[in-house]
Every structure is written in C-alpha cells, then in structure tokens.
C-alpha cells in the first residue's frame, strides 16, 4: 500500500517515541534477565525444540525447491519491506514470507504445509520465512530492532564452499550447514557474505527470547505492540499485493486485531 508523505513522517515520529520510551529500556531488562545469557551466538542444544525442526529439514527443503522452480514469484526483500533498502537494493536477497510478527501469510503457508506444521510448533515463534541469498551477495553490517527476540537459521541449501558463505555477529563468525541450526542475537552488529557461485537458502525464524517472570510478560507486550505496528502492516500488505500479481493470497491475524498502532522499522538477515 502506498503511504503519503505525512503518514511516513508520522510513522517516523511514532517510531522514535516508541524506541526511546519503551524499546530501549525494555532491552536493558531483557539482557539482564535472559534465561540463556547474552551472547552473539547461542548453543542450539539450549533449545529443546531444535532437534524436532532439524529432523524435518529435508521435507522443508523439498517444499522450498518447488517454490524455487518459479523464482520470479518470490520478491526481493526490499520490494515488500522498503526499510531493507538501507542494506540491499538489488534482486539478490529474496524472501518467501510465512509469518511476520504473528501475522500468518495463509496462501504462502498453504504451499508449504510441512514447513508450516514444523514452525508453528516452535515456542514463541514470531516471524518465519525462507531467506534466499544469491551468489556473490553481501549484506553490510547492521543490527536488528529488539533483543527480546532471538534469531534462528536452519540451513536448507548451502554452497559446497560452505566456509565462504558466512555470517559475522559481533566478532564471531559462523557458516551454515544443511540440516544444522544457527542461533544468534541479531541486535549485535552483524554482516553476511555469500562469496560463492551458488545460492544459499535458510529457514529464518524470530522467536521470543526465554526470560524469567515477570520480564517475560513485559517482553511479550513489547513484541505484541511491534506486531501491531504500521511497519508490520505494510509488509503484510505488500506481500498480499505481490501475490495478487502472481497468484491468490490471503493473510490472517493470529489471535489479535490487525489495526496498526505504532510504527517501527526493522532489519533482518
């Protein structure tokens, strides 16, 4: 949906207010009371749901390969989330959206039933999509919007030169492997390279960071507000508009109303 200049200005003001008044103070509490500590990368063994997801990785890869046969139907990330223009302006980073902060892209999920079944069993899932990085693509250093969620990647298609396809989070570097998981805190500065001639695809998930009570309640409230934001609403609308040009699409709100209350841009990788 096209938004007026005045609407964009209002959204930016709301963004700064929300960030300064609630988001940054909440982040300090989240870091202090994190049940899994504060690290750039996390040991996947700390999350008991990960083995179940890894066990289904070939089924997810099969559904992904069917989608990739018609790659032109998959948008570049900045085409559905203009805020990503800060870090990517070409067609070398594409995303097939399944969930966006609790908003389910029903038509896309219907095309990937096994993937959807698996991700919906992840505790605290907020966002999920296939992240497709073309050969020789670089995502410059950036950070995510809020440390109340952690980021999960599951390697589905990984270049043979896997060490040349890597992610740096803070000063630590990791690479993906097919069927294996990477968990990290995207509020650390991070950067991505695919220095190979092959495509890299991961299942990309944001899930609520494990926290002790009552900080977990505050965190869920902050995440809920973000899920009601104009930023998320715009992405969902853009996915629907994209799908209307390439096929039918339906989105549903999961358990909440859909009116945007606040606007907050974010970065993903």
Order of alpha helices (4+ residues) and beta strands (2+ residues): alpha-alpha-beta-alpha-alpha-alpha-beta-beta-alpha-alpha-beta-beta-beta-beta-beta-beta-beta-beta-alpha-alpha-beta
